[in-house]
Amino acid sequence: MAQIKALRGIHYNQARVDLDDVTTPPYDIISPEAQEGYYRRSPFNIIRLDLGKVYTTDDAHNNRYTRAAADFADWQSQNILVRDKLPAVYAYRQTHTANDRRIEVTGIICLVKLEEFGAGVMPHEKTLSGPKEDRRRLLEACRANFSQVFALFADATGTVKQALRVATTGLPAQSSVDEDGVAHQLWPVTELDKIGLIAGALAPKRLLIADGHHRYETSLNFAKAARASGDTTQGFDYIMMYLVDMANETLTVLPTHRLVNLDDFSLDDFIAQVTPTFKVTVVDTGDLWQPDGHTDTVSFGVYAQGRRLKLEADKRRLIDSVQGTHAEQWKGLDTALLQEILLGPIFGISSGDQRLSFTQDAAEAKTRVDSGNATLAMLLRPTGIDQITAVAEAGEKMPQKSTYFWPKPRTGLIVNKLD
């Protein structure tokens, strides 16, 4: 189901630039402040291609997309960016430390044949029109993938894992460390027999997109439009992806906590409203919130007005109370239950509401409430990979901001030129 192909990757010439200065996280998690910082870090930072600045003087002939295309061509002519002579798939390892434990995630960067969502490639999130229009304009201007779509597969035989173990025995061709202390290493695999082994092992797999839904849909639509216009460029039918075995025990999904902004809020009134549904416990000391690990219990943390609460309820009872035609796998998600039981009925907040913001850091959530930037914080457990897969297989898509895979693949390590 997954058609894998090698690519002649374009990458930075390490004789000309320091990799630490020119790569970034995925464009959709970069704040305006971080964008400015990456611009200052290097005149050749990938931010100028993947997420260029917007100026008030921009017009149809001079804008973030035309500037990206011009810089992309210029950097290649200057040998700032160079293209590999041989097609390769790239073993990609991310290493970081958490709680004094060294954690490694190793996957593979390759091309994957574009296809409609279904048996071969499955989405787990909804997409929005705005980001897709932005990515479309960039793709049309530059005709390249500057970052990888991140997807998961299940490798019960361990064939890909063993192939990657062999591929990463020598020194990496690229090595850098990002601002979060995550090390990124890349090994090109050019031997045809090894590429064939990996492609053959992945061929029957289904790919579950973890990050990059907008980029995938944009590339698929771009390829369709090209074919309709008579363009036969073969590269349009493929997209660069980063594939990781979902059985990898070090693959991390962080919780995404909710921050709510309200004009009028009483914590005592809130407690009275939720008490018929939840057991409410006041947490006086210790951490902001310790999540309940029981699968038959739903547990949320609440922080507001200097007070800490823990809400607990029987999961089965809450699932049964959720209205609508969603599959049970969807109804059982903490993010869905929070929206359907609390945020919607109590605060009148729907998906995309401007009063709702997000963070993966519980300490940051507390700071924002204490500073008055948010009224209250709703703290959640992380979504399990098994839950993500179950929802996708049920034909559903996750509620907004249900997953945050970490660490993120680095943008700028490998660029895929479509032409």
Buried (B, 14 or more C-beta within 10 A) or exposed (E): BBBBBBBEBBBBEBEBBEBBBBBBBBBBEBEEEBBEBBBEBBEBBBBBBBBBEEEEEBEEEEBBBBBBBBBBEEBBEEEBBBEBEEBBBBBBBBBBEEEEEEBEBBBBBBBBBBBEBEEBBBBBBEBEEEBBEBBBBBBBBBBBBBBBBBBBBEBEEEBBBEBBEEBBEEEBBBBBBBEEEBBBBBBBBBEEEBBEBBBEBBEEBBBBBBBBBBBBBBBBBBBEEBEEEEEEEEBBBBBBBBBBBBBBEBBBBBBBBBBBBBEEBEBEEBBEBBEEBBEBEEBEEEEBBEBBEEEEBBBBBBBBEEBBBBBBBBBEEBBEEBEEEBEEBBBBBBBBBBBBBBBBEBBEBEEEBEBBBEBBEBEEBBBBBEEEEBBBBBBBBBBBBEBBBBBBBEEBBBBBBBBBBBBBBBBBBBBBBBE
